[in-house]
Amino acid sequence: MSKLPEKTDTDRRRFVAGAAVVGGTVAIAPGVTLMAAGRPADEAVTDKVRWGLLIDSNKCDQGCNACVTACKAENGIPDFGRPATDAQWIRKVDVTDPQTGNSFSLPVMCQHCEHPPCADVCPTGASFKRADGIVLVDKHICIGCRYCMMACPYKARSFVHEPVANQKPHAPRGMGTVESCTLCVHRVDRGAIPACVEACVGAQRGAMVFGDLNDPNSLISRRLREYPSTQIRADLRLNTGVRYRGI
Amino acid sequence: MTRLRGITGALAAALLAVLPVAASANDSRTPMPVIPPAVQGDQCVEETDYMRRYHGRILNVHRDRTMYDGIRTPRHSLDNCLQCHADPQSAAVSTPPSPSSQRQQDPAFCLNCHTYAGITTDCFQCHATRPSRIEPGYRHPLHSGMEEMLQSIRQSEEPVDAELLERVADYVQSALNGADEPVDDEDGAPESHSADAVEYDSNQNSDR
């Protein structure tokens, strides 16, 4: 194929400029600024960045579902009212300590492990980790065996049981394949933040921070350095990209 | 040697004589697939002949570059194909979708050739059949066989959750009617490829 004279992706700058005007909250401005050093659309991702999320359950409201709603709208995931089998890329989990009665809430999605068990067990190589740490399913070679769903300690993956119509152009999905949170890879690739994070800011919570774990100056790295945080099932040593505070 | 040349010449002459006949016979007797013209633009992202032969390979290569490397240049993306080759003139745009038997008559760009050649297109089992930048409610008649699938589920002997099936059917139906929110992002951020596409439109005659 011929080499194409593609233009540098200028929209990222426009997005940053727009967000600086719109985003009145403290959280989005630094969160977006750290994204400014993105890459052009025609350059491959590298392992110089590792995308991650920091979720502060102290700021996460039990009654708030904004991240889940935003995810479904962004990726075109329908709700058939059958929670046992409906596709679910992100879910809210309410936890209560039976001894003290203390309860808190947190969103759980694909934890984008450094050593993803889903990719280990996948018989076709459909489950894979992108160079920048985002764990994805190549649905072109997924045979729907659901080994990865068994292997995932976070119950993060869903199998598409029903015929699918009216998919979003950026989020292809079809019956017979497994899918999970993509960390809104189509948005990240153009320099934007995931839909759930954006919704969390929009809901005046600011409980989620998205950024580059490899960049010591990114907001997420600074927060991780300043405050104690944890990984769910840290004992498995998967080195998840999603970290939590207050759990 | 001269004799051989003579034979070759005679053969060539015979071929020349036969060829026009063959071509005209091709036009009149052989059914050919209907290839609807592109809606926008008068030139594809590559030469038409090249695209006709290698579009599958181009899409496969771009698919892997996008998925594994995050390269999202619009030029060879499936979404970009739909921008021009999804046909708004067909009845499926303004009227509810016709039964699949009549749908075969629609000027479906991909399906017509693939049906003719007997090669299945699996793309649209997962991929959107509507381009990302188009007015809400627009849908072109590429279809993924969902109606046939629902029909076969209805007719199967196995026990089916009837209520769920109806919900799925309603959803598919509403999706086919385009009764959904606008496809464009609502977050205020411009689609990353929209500026590129404008750029591409102005460059497309000069960049080869």
Interface residues (C-beta under 8 A of the other chain):
Chain A: M1 S2 L4 P5 E6 K7 D9 T10 D11 R12 R14 F15 G18 A19 V22 A41 D42 E43 A44 V45 A73 P78 F80 G81 R82 F128 R130 A131 D132 L136 D138 K139 H140 E162 P163 V164 A165 N166 Q167 K168 P169 H170 P172 R173 G174 M175 T177 V185 H186 D189 R190 G191 A192 A195 E198
Chain B: E46 I58 V61 R63 R65 M67 Y68 D69 G70 I71 R72 T73 R75 H76 D79 L82 Q125 C126 H127 A128 R130 P131 S132 S144 M146 M149 L150 L164 R167 V168 Y171 V172 A175 L176 G178 D180 E181 V183 D187 G188 A189 P190 E191 S192 H193 S194 A195 D196 E199 N203 D207 R208
